Amino acid sequence: MTENAAKEGWSGSRHLLRQLRDLMKGRASDEQRLDRIVGLIAGQTAAEVCSLYLLRPGDVLELFATKGLKPEAVHLTRLRLGEGLVGDIAARARPLALADAQAHPSFAYRPETGEDMYRSLMGVPILRDGRVLGVIAVQNVQRRDYAAEEIEALETVAMVLAEGMAGGDLAGPTESGPSLQPARLPAAPLTEGLGLGVAVMHQRGIVIARIVAEDPEQELDRLADSLAAMQASLESYVEQSGPGETREVLETFQLFARDRGWLNRIQDAIRSGLTAEAAVQKVQSDTRARMEQIVDPYLRERLVDLEDLGYGLLRHLLGDDGRAAAARLPPEAVLIARNLGPAELLDYDPARLKAVVLAEGSPNAHVAIVARALELPMVGRCSQALTRIWPGDFLVVDADHGQVLARPGHAVRETLAESLEARRRRKQDLAVIRDLPAVTADGVEVSLNANAGLLIDLPQVRDCGAEGIGLYRTEVPFMVRDAFPDVDTQTRLYRRVLEGSDGKPVVFRTLDVGGDKILPYWNEVAEENPAMGWRAVRIGLDRPVLLREQLRALIRASEGRPLDVMFPMVSEVAELDRCRSILNLELKLARAEGRTLPDPLCIGIMIEVPALLWQLPAVFERVDFVSVGSNDLMQFLFAVDRGSPDLARRYDILCPTALRLFKGLVAEAERAGKPISLCGEHAGQPLEAMALLGCGFRTLSMPPANIPRVKNMLRGLEVGPLAAYIDFLAGQTCHSVRERLRHYARDRGVILD
């Protein structure tokens, strides 16, 4: 068969799919069926070789069947994950097509296979629910440029094989005998907390029994009916969610259900010969492959939403309303997935679900927002989650420190269970002090405020006893949308924030995007040092329409209420003057329209750029308040990329240099008679907060969950003696005074945790 003929054979894939179906349903042994399958594929592709590798416990790919390689290599040839071209395909979970495979740097020759004569190779991963089951590869003696249609067709074959393994029609990689050794898997915290439970693999219960369609038109009708049912279900979710950011997330999510490109791809797969559910599964795999090639985390999260819709559509096609997975959960379960969409997470029983581990994921993903509302510990970017965690493993998910402990020993499990119970009791104890005043033991009043960025955060702000919102990050709602919100949309959002704050003050920081905060609908600007690049107020001044629209929405939303506006990343007084001029233009417009203006209107800035430290007198003449952005200020002060793991702990905020800086800032603010606060992760840590109080800060803003701990600390603290001790420490030249401050607190009975 010629190469062109092979391509034509691929295009008419219905016949091949039916043959595969019949082979998998046959009465022959698994080994005989696998041999016939690789022979069939080799014949259809005009390939001299077709080989099937399955992933075995221990991350080893074993040759299970071949047509063309030496038969004695079966079950003898093994490759580690990432070893050779086949190992590379499995490790990356994406196809590979090479006209000259032996020239590729990952090529690994195994003498027992006799493959030295074969030059070209095309291979695809066998995927199911984001988990690699194996690899299927074809090889040719002559140089061959495989077409995109051939790769897609082989992916369809791989999908059929994966479903056959899941349905029991074909032997799959055994999961017996995985490593029982304890393992610590690094991850990134997405929502805080500690969760213990049994590993449950997401969506492992969905098995597609019927893959090849007999009547494509009937399958298209089934797709349309199920799509309508899914959209109705989404509408029900939206109505049940009530007002808040969760509702906004789900409303945005509904838009994906109407994505024509996604639907067209499913319909095309049905016309190629697949059933509706098999077509959805194939598009899921294609989507996942595209995700692997996208760098932008926000675009990847949007594709995750499409995957979420695909699983919802599968449940409707298979007659599963999505609650079956929840019914199968053990009493204490930890969900493992490559990624999740918000609707998928809501399918699980929150009373049984104790934590979530994602191989991918980001803090601003829709699912993380929903998990935060459910107070469900969640970690992401756990790259080993799908290869080193097995169903039934006991797991500890430490979402505070970003780690997953798999299969810990009995003694460790008991200790962690005690720790979890202690956390529960401590949380109950801290709830008691929620309504107590934030006053130190020597009578100094402190204002503890919450950081927020979504409407879903407002109940937490009320529950934690915060005096207000010291930092409302207006960019977060922009980041979870797929288009820039117009003035009316922003106005509604800010009005709901003000109304939801129960009359407590809210400080709105204007749009702070750029750097590591990328809007999915903006083209990313390539910069060598994005944290110091085109971001925050620099964008607002270069694109004044954006800043004007946001300020216009804030003015309209306030409607006579107090309004505090804060400009981020200001580097010089001239930038502040330009911001004030733009604000004055919007105030003039509001007066001309007869609108009620904010009363009072207070203007502030973030002190984040060290250059501003030498302009403070002029700054204080122009603002009503300032807030220290400790994260960026420390990053720029020490020339440290805070995202670098090598430098994350190299410099300490509790060092003499930082203490002198903070004391100086407070003194300048007191001389000018202007309020000063500090916001950032440091304000929410009891030890760091204690040091900041000793430096003179009386207003701190932090994540809502941290307020009870900080309040508990300060109520047992005498600030007078601490301030004198801070004066002494600020004059030292050591790397850090952290341990000295810890001993100070311990000696005086100050509770840090």
N, C-alpha and C positions, 0 to 999 in steps of 0.2 A: 504494500500500500504506500503511495507517495505521501509526502508531507501535506500537500494541498488536499489530498483525499482525506487525510486524517483530520484536518481542520473542518472539512465538510461533515465528517462523521461526528465531530464534537457538536456542531451546530444543530444536528438532529439528535439531540440527547435523550429524547423520550424513550427511544428503543433501548439505549444503554441502561437507563434508569430501570426500565422494566426487567431487563436481564439481571441487573444487580438485585432487584427485589426478589426475583424468583430464586436466585442462587442463595440468598440469605435465608429464605423460607424452606430451602430444600432439606432432605433427610440426611445428607452427608455429614460427616464429622466436621467440627470447626476447622481443623487443619485442611481438610479437603476443600471446604468452601472458600477458605482464604486463598488457597492455591488457584482455584478456578477464578476467583475475583481478580487477582493480579494478572492472570493470563488474559482475562477479558479486557481489562483496562489497557494492557500492553497492545493487544490487537487493535483496539479502537484508536489508539494514539500513534500507531505506526512506530512504536518504541521497541527497542531491543530488550529493554529492562523495565520491569515495574516491581517495586519493593514496598513492603508494608512494615513499618516499625511501630511498636507499641511502647508506651511509657510504663516502666516497671517501678515498684517502690525503690527509693534511693536515688531518684532522678536519673534512671538509666533507660536508654532506648534500646530495645531488643528487636532484632530482625525476626519477624514472625512468618513472613511468606515472601517469596520472590519468584519472578519469571525472568530468567536471563542471567542472574548471578549463580554462583556455585551452590547447589542444594545443601551441601554440608555446612554452609555459613549460617543457615537458619538456626535460631536459638543460640548460636555461637557468637555471632557478631553483636557486640554491644558498644554503645556510644554514650558517654556522659552528656548531660544536658549542656548544650553549648559547644560540644566537640564535633568537628567536622561540619559538612554542609547540612546534613540531616539534623544534627544537634543544634545548629544555628537556627534552622527553621522552627524547631520546637521551642527553643529559648526565647525567640522573638515573637513567636506565634503569628508569623506572617509568611506568605509564599516567597519562593525564590526561583528564578528562571535564569539559567546561565548557558550561553552558547559554548563557552570554554570553561567548564567547571574546574578542571585541574589547575587553572591559573588563578583561581580564587584563593585568597589568603587563608580561608577557613577549611580548604579541602584537606581531608585526612584519608590516606589510602590504607585499606585493610587488605592484606595479601590473601586472606582466606576467601574473599568475595570474588576475586578475579575481575574486578571492575576497572583495571588499568586501561582496558581498550576503549572505554566509553568516555566520550569527550563532553557532551552536553547533558544538562540535568534540569528537570523541573520538579519541584516538590512543594507540597502545601501541608499545613498542619491539620490534624484531625481534632476539631474543637467541639466542646459541648459545655454550655453555660460558662464560657470564659476559661475553661480548664482544658489544657492540652492532653489529649489521649494518645496521640502518636503522630506519625508522619507518613504520607504516601508520596512516593517519588518515582518518576520515570526517567530513563536515560537513553541516549542515542550514541552510536559509534561516531557518526559524522557531526560536525558543527551544525547546530540547529537553533534558529531564533524562534522561540516559542511565542505565539501570539497571545494577546490579552484574553481573547476568547477561549483559548486552550487552558489558560490558568484558571479562568472563571469556571470552566466546565469541570476541571479537576477538583476545584473547591466544592462544587456541587456533589461530586462523587464522595469527597471526604465527609461532607455533611450527612449524606445517606449512610455511610459507614458508621458515623458517630451515633446516629439515631438507632441503627441496628444493634450496636453495642449496648446502648441504654435500654432498649426494649427486650434484650435477651435473645435476639435473633442471631447474634454473632458474638463470639468470645471477645471480651474487651480486656484491657489491662487489669490484672487482679489487684485489688486493694488490700489483700491479706498480707500480713507481715510487714507493714511499714515500720520505719524506725520508731522505736518506743522511747528513745532517749529524750530527755528534756531539752528544750530549745528556747532561746531568747531571740525573738524576731523584732528588729527595729521598725518603727513606724512613726508617722507624724500625727500629733494630736489634732483632732477635728472638733470634738466636744469633750469637755472635762468629765472625769469620773473614773471609777474603778468597777469593772464587771467581771464576774466569775460564772462559768457555765460550760456546757457541752457544745462542741463545734457542730454546726448545722450548715451544710452547703446550700447556698441560695439557688432555688429553682431546680434542684436535682429531681424533684418529683414530676416535672413535665417530660413525658415521653411521647414522641410522635410515632404512632403505630402505622399510619398510612402515609407513605411518602410519594408514591407515583400516582398521578391523577389519571382517571379514566375519561373524565369529561371536564376540560378546562373551563368551559362556560359555567358549569355548575359550581366549580371552585371559586370563580370570580363572584358569583352570587353569594356564596357562603362568606366570602371576604367582606362584601358590602354589608351583609346583615350583622356580622360580628363587629365591624367597625362602628356601625350605628349603635349597637349595644354598649360598646366601650365608651363612646362619647357620652351616652346617657349616664353611664356609671361615673365618669369624670365630673359631669354636671352635678351629680348627687354629692360627690366629695366636696365640691366647691360650696354647695349650699350648706353642708353640715359643718364646714370649717369655721363659719362665722367670720366677723371682721378681723383683720390682722394680716400680717405678712404671709402666713401660711396660705391664706386665701389668694393673695396676690401671686404667690409662687404657683399654685395650682391653676389659676387663670392663665398665667403665662404658659404653663404646661399644656393647657388645652389647645393652644395655637399649633403645637407640634402635631397634634392629631389630625390637623388639616393640611399638613405639608404634602404638596403634590409630588415632589421628587421622591419622597419616601414611599408613597403609595404606588407610584408608577413602577418603581423597582420591584415591589412585591407582585404587582400584576404581570410584569414581564417574566418573572420567575415562574408564575403559574402557567403562562403561555408556553414556557419551555418544557412543561411536562410534570411539574411538581404540584402536590396538593397545596391548598391555601396555607395550612400550618407549616408545611415543609418550606414553602416559599418565604414565609415570615422568618423562619429559623435561618435560612440562607442569607437573607438581607441582614439579619442580626450579625452573622459572622462577617459579612462584608463591611458593615459599619464598624465592627470592632477592629478589623484590619486597618481601616482608615484612621481610627483613633490612634493607633500605634504610630502613625506618621505625622501626627499633629503635635506641635510643641506648645502652642498657646493653651494654657490650662482651662480657660473659660470656653473656648471652642470645643475642647474635649468634653467639658461638662454638658454642653448642649447636645452633643452626640450621645452622651449617656442618657439624656432625656428621650431621645429617639429609641434607644434600646429598651428603656422602661416601657414605652408605648408598645414596642414589639412584644414584650412579655405579657402585657395586658391583653393584647390582641390574641396571643396564643391561648390564654386562659379562656377567653370567650369562644374561640374556635373549638376548643376541646371540652367545653361544657364545665370548666372549673371557674367559679366566681371569684377566685383569689383568696378565699378564706381557708381552703384545704391545707395550704402550707402552714397556716397558723395553728390549725387543729393538730397537725403532726408535731408541733414543737414540744420538746421536753419542758418540764417546769422551769428550768433555768438554762436558756439557750444563748449561744453566741453565734451570730449570723456571719458567715464568711462569703464574700463575693468579690468579683473583680471590680465591679462598680454597682451602684444602685441609683434608681430614680426615686423621687419622692413618693409616687403612688405605690411603688413596690414595697417601700418600707412600711407604709400605712396598712399593707395587707397583713402584716404580722401582728400577733397579739402582744401589745406592749407590756402586759403583766408577766409574760413568760420570757420576753426578750430582754437580756441583761446587758448586751453590748453588741457592737458591730465592728467587723474588721474588713477593710477594703484594700485590695491590691493597688487601687489607684485612689481617686478622690481628692478633693481640695476643700479648705475651710469655707469657701464661698459657694460651694455646690448647693443646689436646691435641697438635696437629701440631707446635707449637714445642717441646713437651716431648720428643717423639720425635726431632725434628731435633737437639736438644741432645745426646741420647744418641748420635746418629750422628755428632756433631761436624761437622754440615753447616751452613755459613753460610746465614742466612736473614734477609731483611728483610721488613717488612710496611708497611702504610699507604702504599704507593707508588701514589698515586692515578693516575699517568699510565702505569702499567705496561701497561694493555690498549689504550692509544691511541697510545703513542709507541714501543712496542717491537714489532718484527715478527719472524716466524719466520725464523731464520737470522742475525739480528743477532748480532754479537759483543758480549758484555756483560762488564763487570767489576762484581761485587757486593762492595761494601765494607761488610760488616756490622758492622765496628767503629765506623765513623763515620756509618752510615746514609745511604748513597747508592748509586745505580746509574749507571754510566757506559755509555751505549749508543753503539755504533759509534765507539769512540775511534780516533784516527789510528794509523798503523803505529808511529811512534816511541813513542807513549804505551803501546801494547800491549806493545812490547818492554820498556819500563821497568817496567810492572806485572808482566810475567812474571818479570823478574829479582827484583822485590820479593817475589813469591810464593815463588820458589825460596829467597830469603834467609830468608823466614819459616819455610820447611820446615827449612832448616839450623839456624836459631836454635832452633826447637822441639826438634830432635835434641840440640843442644848443651845446652839447658836441662834436658833429660831426664837428662843425665849428672850434674847437680848435685842431682838429686832427693833422694838419700840422704845428701848432705853436710850437716853441721850448720849451722844458721842462727846463725852466730857472726860478729860483725864483725871487721875487721882488727885491732882493739885488744882483742879477747877478750870483748866484751859478748854474752851469750846473748840471743837473741830468739825468742819463740814465735810461729810463723806458723800460723794456723788457717784453716779454710775455712768459708765460708758455704754453707748447703745448705737445701733446702726440699722435696726429694723423694727417695725411695729411689733413684731413678735417678742422683742426684748422688753416692752413696756410692762407687762405683768411681773417680770422678774425685778424690774426697778421698784415697783410698789412693794413686792414681797420681801425684798432684802432690807428695807428701811432706809433707802437712800433719800437724801434731802433734795435731790433733783438730778438732772442729767447734765453732767459737767462736760460731756463731749458727745454730740450726736454726729456720727460719721455719715454725712449725706451721700457719700459715694456708694455705699453698700447697696441701696436700692437700685442705683444705676447699673451695678455690676451683675445683678440677678435678672435684669431685663435684656431683651434682644433688640431694643431700639432706644434711642435717647428720649427720655420722657419730656413732653412739652410742658408749657407753663401751667396749664390747667391740671395735668397729672401731678406735677410737683406741688401745686397748691393744695390739692386734696390730701396728698401725703403729709405735708408739713402741718396742715390743719389737724389731721388725725393724731399726729405726734403731740401737738400742743393740748388737744382735748384729752388725750390719754395720759398726760402727765399729772392730771388732777391738780392743776394750778401750781405745781412745783416748777422751778426755773429749768429751762432747757437752753443749752448753748449749742447753736448750730454751727458746725464747721463747714465752710464752703467746700466745693468739690475738690477732693484730693486724690486725683487719679494720675497715672503715669508711674514710673518706677516698676514696682512689683504688682501694682493694681491696674489691670488692663481691662478696658471695656470691650466686650466681645464684638461690638459692632463698629469699633474703631480699628483702623489699620495700625498695628504696633509699630512704633518708631524704634529702629535698631540703634541702640546706644551702648557704648562700652561700659558706662557707669550710670545705669538708669536711675539709681537712687539720688544721684546728683545731677540729673538731667532735666528734661522737659516734663515737669510735673507740677501738680497743685496750682498755686496762684500764678505760676508762670504760664500755664496753659490758659487760665482764666483771663490774664491780661493780654495774651496773644490772640485769644479768641473771645473778645469781650461780649459777644452775643450770648455765649454760654453762661458767663458770669452774670450778665444783666438779667437773663431769663430766670436764673436761680434766685437772685436777689428780689426780683419782681414777685416770684412765687412766695418767698418768705414774707414779704411785706403784705401781700394779699392774705396769706394764711393767718397772720397775727390778729388782724381786725381789732385793733385797739388794745390788744394784750401786750405784755412785755415781750421784747424780742432781743435776744443776744446773738450776735453774729461774729464769728471768729474766722480770720483769714489765715490759712496755713502756709508754711514754707516762705514766709516773708524774709528777704535777705537785706533789704535796705529801706530807709525811710521813704525814698521816692516811690517804691512799689506800694507802700502803705498809702501814700497820698493818692496814687492812681486808683487804688481800691475804693477809697473814700469818695473820690470823684464819681466813680461809676455808681456807687450806692446813692449819692446825692441826686444823680440823674433819675434813678428809679423812684426816689422819694418825690421828686418834682412831678414825675409822670403820675404817680398815685394821687397826689393832690389835685392835679388837673382832671383826673377821672372821678374826683369826689370820694375817694376811698378813705376809710378811717385808718390813720397811720398807727404804727406800733407806739405803745406808751408804757414804759419808756423804751427807747432804742439804745442799746449799748453795743459798742464796737470793741472788739479785741483781736489779738493776734496770737499765734503760736510762736514761742521762742524755740526754734529748732536749729537755725543756722548760726554758727558761732560768730559770724561777722556782725550780727545784730547786737552782740554784747557791748560793742564800742559805740552804739548809737542809742542806748537806752534812754538818756534824758529826753531826746527828741521824740522817741517812741512814746514815752509816758505822757508827753504833752498832747498826743493825738489819739490816745485810746482810753477806754473806760476800764479795761482789765487786760491782763495777760495770762497765758497758760503755758507752762513749760512742757514741751513735747519731749519727754526724757528719752524715748527710743531713738529718734533721729538725732537729737542733740548729742547723745553719747556716741552714736555712730560717727558723726562728723568730727566730734572733738578728738576721738582717738584714731580716726582714719581706719575704721574697722567696718567691713561689710558684715552686717548683723546676720545675713543669711549664710555666711561661711561657717561650716562646722569646725574648721581648724582654728577660727578666731573667736568663736562664740563666747568662750570663757576666758579669753586671754586678758581682757581688761574688765575691771569690776566697777560697777557704779558706786560701790561702797569703798572707794579709795579716797585718799586725802585730796587729790585734785578735784574730783567731783564734789566733795563736801564743801570745799572752798568756793567753787562755782555756785552751788546752790545757796550758800549763805550770802554771797555777794548779790545774787539776784533778789533775794528776799529783802535785803537791806535797801537796794535801789528802789524797789516797789514801795517800801515803807516811807522812804524819803519823799517819793512822789505822791504818796497817799492813794495809791491804786491797788486794787485787789490782785493777788497773784495766786495761781493754783498750779498743780502739777498733775498731768494725766499720763497714763501709760501703764504698762504691765508692772513696773516697779512700785507704783503706788499701791497696788493690790497685794503685795507681799508683806506680811507683818514686820519682818526685820527691816526691810528697806523703808517701809512706811514709818517705822519708829525713828530711823535716821533722818528722814525728811522732816518729821515733827521737830527733831532736835535742831535742824537747820533753820527752823522758823516757819515752815509751811503750815497753814491752818486750814487749807482747802485741798482735798485730794479727790481725784476721779479715777475710777477703776472698774473692772468687770463686776457686774452686780453680785455674782456668787462670792466674791472676795470681801464684800463689805462687812458681813458679820465677823469674819476672822480679824479684820483690822480693828473693828470696834471693840472686840473682846480684848485685843492687845492694848489699845490706848486707855481703856477704862482702868487698867491696873498700872498705868505708867505715870510717873511724875516728870513733867517736861523740864522744869527748872534745873534739876541736877543733870539731866541728860544734855541740855543745851551747853552746859559748862564742859561736859565730857566731849561733846562734838567739837567744841572750840579747840580742845587739846588734840583730838585726833586729826583735825584738819591741818594742823601744823606738822604732821609727821611726813616722812618720805617713803614709806613702805608701799608695797604693791596693793594691799587691801587691808581694811580694818574690820572685815566681816566677822572674823572669829572673836575679836575683842568686843564687838557689839553684842555678839551672841552670849558671851560670858557675862557682859553687863546685864543683859536681860535676865539670864538665869539667876544671877546673884540677887536680883531684886524681885524675883517672882513674877516677872512680866511674861505673860503667856504668848508665845509665838506660834503655837500650833495646837 
